[in-house]
Amino acid sequence: MEVMISTPYYRLKTLITEKYGQSRFDLGCRLVASWLKYDVKLDFSKEDIDAFCNTNLPGVRFTPSVAISLKNLFKLQSIKELFTHPENININEA
């Protein structure tokens, strides 16, 4: 029997809401997508960011450069803070 994870894999929605406000969530997604386009030179859209906010699939992962960029954008101490359940994540940060 498989157990479905109901909470999002990443805390991205919470981080965006805390930074930009609930009423400006869509704008926050656009700003995060623009940040990633600029910082890691990958093509992200608002829809991509929204998908990351809502995914509960652990196989959908940020690349290391995207994770570091998001860590910097949200002024986090560790990449593990991007995850809903960081205690289950094994990351060796440089």
VEXTIMI-106907 format. One record per residue (C-alpha): residue in three letters; z, x, y. Coordinates in steps of 0.5 Angstrom, whole numbers, padded with zeros to 4 digits, always signed. Each point is the difference from the previous one (the first is absolute). Layout:
BEGIN
AlaZXY...
END
This chain:
BEGIN
Met+0000+0000+0000Glu-0002+0003+0007Val+0004-0001+0006Met-0003-0001+0006Ile+0002+0003+0006Ser+0001-0005+0006Thr+0002+0005+0006Pro-0006+0004+0003Tyr+0000+0007-0003Tyr+0000+0003+0007Arg+0005-0002+0006Leu-0006+0000+0005Lys+0000-0007+0002Thr+0007+0001+0002Leu-0001+0007+0004Ile-0006-0003+0004Thr+0004-0006+0002Glu+0006+0004+0002Lys-0004+0004+0004Tyr-0005-0005+0003Gly+0004-0007-0001Gln-0002-0006-0004Ser-0004-0003+0005Arg-0004+0006+0000Phe-0001+0002-0007Asp-0008-0001+0000Leu+0000+0005+0006Gly+0005+0004-0004Cys-0005+0001-0006Arg-0006+0001+0005Leu+0004+0006+0003Val+0002+0003-0006Ala-0007-0001-0003Ser-0002+0004+0007Trp+0005+0005-0001Leu-0002+0002-0007Lys-0007+0000+0002Tyr+0001+0005+0005Asp+0006+0004-0004Val-0003+0001-0007Lys-0007-0002+0002Leu-0001-0005-0005Asp-0003-0007+0001Phe+0006-0005+0000Ser-0001-0008+0003Lys+0006-0005+0001Glu-0002-0003-0006Asp+0001+0006-0004Ile+0007+0001+0003Asp+0002-0007-0001Ala-0002+0001-0007Phe+0005+0006-0001Cys+0005-0004+0003Asn+0000-0006-0005Thr-0002+0004-0006Asn+0005+0000-0006Leu-0004+0005-0004Pro+0003+0007-0001Gly-0007+0002-0002Val-0003-0001+0007Arg+0003+0006+0004Phe-0001+0004+0006Thr-0003+0007+0000Pro+0005+0005+0002Ser-0004+0001+0007Val+0001-0007+0001Ala+0007+0000-0002Ile+0002+0006+0004Ser-0004-0004+0006Leu+0004-0006-0001Lys+0007+0004+0000Asn-0002+0003+0006Leu-0002-0006+0004Phe+0006-0004-0002Lys+0005+0006+0001Leu+0002+0000-0007Gln+0005+0005-0003Ser-0004+0000-0007Ile-0006-0003-0003Lys+0004-0004-0005Glu+0002-0004+0006Leu-0007-0003+0000Phe+0002-0003-0007Thr+0004-0007-0001His+0004+0004-0006Pro+0000+0007+0002Glu+0005+0001-0006Asn-0006-0001-0005Ile-0004+0005+0004Asn-0001+0008-0003Ile-0003+0003+0006Asn+0001+0008+0002Glu-0001+0000+0007Ala-0002+0007+0003
END
